Amino acid sequence: MEFGLWEKYYTEILDDFGFSRENDEESAKLLDEILSTEGCLTLEDLKGFVDFSDKFIVFGAGPSLREHVKYLKDNYDLRDYVLVAADGATTALIEQKIAPDIVATDLDGNLDDILLANFRGANVAIHAHGDNIEKIASLTPFFTNVLGTTQAQPIGNLYNFGGFTDGDRAMFLAVALNAEEIILAGMDFGDVVTKYSRPNIETDTAKADEFKRKKLAYGERFTQWIIDNENVKMTNLCDENLL
């Protein structure tokens, strides 16, 4: 999605959630400064890392994630796919001894697992927004093979491929990496959150609050935008009968 089109959705999101464009831009500027010092990936670099396949699996952190990871592990040769974990979904892959090729994160997930995935070779797309400025400052230097993204105007080393939640941003990244097929796992878009996406909840799952439900609705909306506008075959395992 070109930024000119994305900006219309972005303005809507800013108004809907009361976010600050200035804070988003401040976070993006900080991430760009860190990556300018520490080094980072370009989109072409990342395309080179994943040129072994045009088939992608994008893992979200929904309540179906464990079931879907097990199903894919038992029925697919995962080596044929580029595996993209959306933030906290990384933990479910680590639990099954699966190393993602890419992690798309705003640094809200289990950082030990995201760092472990990075150590094992995963490229990390770190996303800057107004609510994670402190994490951008303190955590970004610990990662290697970083691609920087922003939801504001892209600057310097940063990209904006479109998308709002970790999950749909991961899909837009897959499209930018020339995916022809995307399988979605753990992308429920319902009203339930998991410990993968909210590590601080006491139970494995919980009812999503209004803020999270609104975010999931945008994620579903942008997923449909990709289906309607991009030349990619999209399959959501939530819509399949896996029995």
NORZICOR-V515063 format. One record per residue. RES is the residue in one letter. PSI is psi as a letter, one per 30 degrees, with the letter a starting at -180 (999 if undefined). BURIAL is # if it has 9 or more other ideal C-beta (glycine too) atoms within 8 Angstrom, else .. D_CENTER is the distance of its C-alpha to the mean C-alpha in Angstrom with 1 decimal. Layout:
[[RES & PSI & BURIAL & D_CENTER] [RES & PSI & BURIAL & D_CENTER]]
This chain:
[[M & k & # & 15.5] [E & l & . & 18.1] [F & e & # & 18.0] [G & e & . & 21.3] [L & e & # & 20.0] [W & e & # & 16.7] [E & e & # & 19.0] [K & e & . & 20.8] [Y & e & # & 17.8] [Y & e & # & 16.9] [T & e & . & 20.5] [E & e & . & 20.5] [I & e & # & 17.5] [L & e & # & 19.4] [D & e & . & 22.5] [D & e & . & 21.2] [F & f & . & 19.6] [G & g & . & 22.0] [F & l & # & 19.6] [S & k & . & 21.2] [R & e & . & 20.5] [E & e & . & 22.5] [N & e & # & 20.4] [D & e & # & 17.2] [E & e & # & 19.4] [E & e & # & 20.8] [S & e & # & 17.5] [A & e & # & 16.6] [K & e & # & 20.1] [L & e & # & 19.9] [L & e & # & 16.8] [D & e & # & 18.6] [E & e & . & 21.8] [I & e & # & 20.4] [L & e & # & 18.9] [S & e & # & 22.2] [T & e & . & 24.0] [E & f & # & 21.9] [G & l & . & 20.8] [C & l & # & 17.5] [L & l & # & 16.3] [T & l & . & 16.9] [L & e & # & 15.2] [E & e & . & 18.4] [D & e & # & 18.1] [L & e & # & 14.8] [K & e & # & 16.4] [G & e & . & 19.2] [F & e & # & 17.3] [V & g & # & 16.0] [D & g & . & 19.2] [F & f & . & 20.4] [S & k & # & 18.8] [D & g & . & 17.7] [K & k & # & 16.5] [F & k & # & 12.9] [I & k & # & 11.7] [V & k & # & 8.2] [F & k & # & 8.4] [G & l & # & 7.8] [A & h & # & 9.9] [G & l & # & 12.8] [P & f & # & 16.4] [S & f & # & 16.8] [L & e & # & 14.4] [R & e & . & 17.3] [E & e & . & 19.5] [H & e & # & 17.1] [V & e & # & 16.5] [K & e & # & 20.2] [Y & e & # & 21.0] [L & e & # & 19.0] [K & e & # & 20.5] [D & f & . & 23.9] [N & f & . & 23.9] [Y & l & . & 21.9] [D & j & . & 22.2] [L & f & # & 18.7] [R & f & . & 20.0] [D & f & . & 20.2] [Y & k & # & 16.4] [V & k & # & 13.5] [L & k & # & 11.3] [V & j & # & 7.5] [A & k & # & 6.4] [A & j & # & 3.7] [D & c & # & 5.8] [G & f & # & 9.1] [A & f & # & 9.1] [T & e & # & 10.1] [T & e & # & 13.4] [A & e & # & 14.3] [L & e & # & 14.1] [I & e & # & 16.1] [E & e & . & 18.5] [Q & g & # & 19.2] [K & h & . & 19.6] [I & k & # & 16.9] [A & j & # & 15.3] [P & l & # & 11.9] [D & e & # & 12.2] [I & k & # & 8.8] [V & k & # & 6.5] [A & j & # & 3.5] [T & k & # & 5.4] [D & g & # & 8.0] [L & g & # & 10.4] [D & f & # & 11.0] [G & a & # & 10.8] [N & j & # & 13.7] [L & e & . & 14.2] [D & e & . & 16.9] [D & e & # & 14.8] [I & e & # & 12.0] [L & e & # & 15.1] [L & e & # & 16.8] [A & e & # & 14.2] [N & e & # & 14.4] [F & e & . & 18.2] [R & g & . & 18.2] [G & f & . & 16.8] [A & k & # & 13.0] [N & k & # & 11.9] [V & j & # & 9.5] [A & j & # & 7.7] [I & k & # & 8.8] [H & k & # & 8.6] [A & k & # & 12.1] [H & l & # & 13.4] [G & f & # & 16.8] [D & f & . & 16.2] [N & g & # & 14.9] [I & e & # & 17.6] [E & e & . & 19.3] [K & e & # & 16.4] [I & e & # & 15.7] [A & e & # & 19.5] [S & f & . & 20.0] [L & e & # & 17.2] [T & e & # & 15.9] [P & f & . & 19.3] [F & f & . & 18.8] [F & l & # & 16.0] [T & l & . & 17.0] [N & h & # & 15.5] [V & k & # & 13.3] [L & k & # & 11.9] [G & k & # & 12.0] [T & l & # & 10.4] [T & l & # & 12.0] [Q & f & # & 12.4] [A & a & # & 16.1] [Q & k & # & 18.4] [P & k & # & 17.1] [I & l & . & 19.6] [G & c & . & 20.7] [N & f & . & 18.1] [L & k & # & 15.1] [Y & l & # & 13.5] [N & j & # & 12.4] [F & f & # & 11.4] [G & l & # & 11.1] [G & l & # & 9.0] [F & e & # & 9.1] [T & l & # & 6.9] [D & e & # & 3.3] [G & e & # & 4.4] [D & f & # & 6.4] [R & e & # & 4.9] [A & e & # & 3.7] [M & e & # & 7.3] [F & e & # & 8.8] [L & e & # & 8.1] [A & e & # & 9.7] [V & e & # & 12.4] [A & f & # & 13.1] [L & g & # & 13.6] [N & h & . & 16.2] [A & k & # & 15.0] [E & f & . & 17.9] [E & k & # & 16.8] [I & k & # & 13.5] [I & k & # & 14.0] [L & k & # & 11.8] [A & k & # & 12.4] [G & g & # & 12.3] [M & i & # & 11.5] [D & e & # & 14.6] [F & h & # & 14.3] [G & b & . & 17.4] [D & g & . & 18.9] [V & k & # & 18.2] [V & l & # & 15.8] [T & l & # & 15.8] [K & f & # & 16.3] [Y & e & # & 13.0] [S & f & # & 11.4] [R & i & # & 14.7] [P & f & . & 16.4] [N & f & . & 19.4] [I & l & # & 20.6] [E & f & . & 23.8] [T & l & . & 23.3] [D & e & . & 20.8] [T & l & # & 20.0] [A & l & . & 21.1] [K & k & . & 21.4] [A & k & # & 18.8] [D & l & . & 20.4] [E & e & . & 20.8] [F & e & . & 18.1] [K & e & # & 15.4] [R & e & # & 17.1] [K & e & # & 17.0] [K & e & # & 13.2] [L & e & # & 12.9] [A & e & # & 15.6] [Y & e & # & 13.8] [G & e & # & 10.7] [E & e & # & 13.5] [R & e & . & 15.3] [F & f & # & 12.8] [T & e & # & 12.3] [Q & e & . & 16.1] [W & e & # & 16.2] [I & e & # & 14.7] [I & e & # & 17.1] [D & f & . & 19.9] [N & f & . & 19.5] [E & l & . & 17.9] [N & i & . & 19.9] [V & k & # & 17.6] [K & k & . & 18.5] [M & k & # & 16.1] [T & k & # & 17.0] [N & j & # & 15.7] [L & f & # & 17.3] [C & f & # & 17.9] [D & f & . & 20.4] [E & k & . & 22.1] [N & j & . & 25.1] [L & f & . & 24.3] [L & 999 & . & 27.7]]
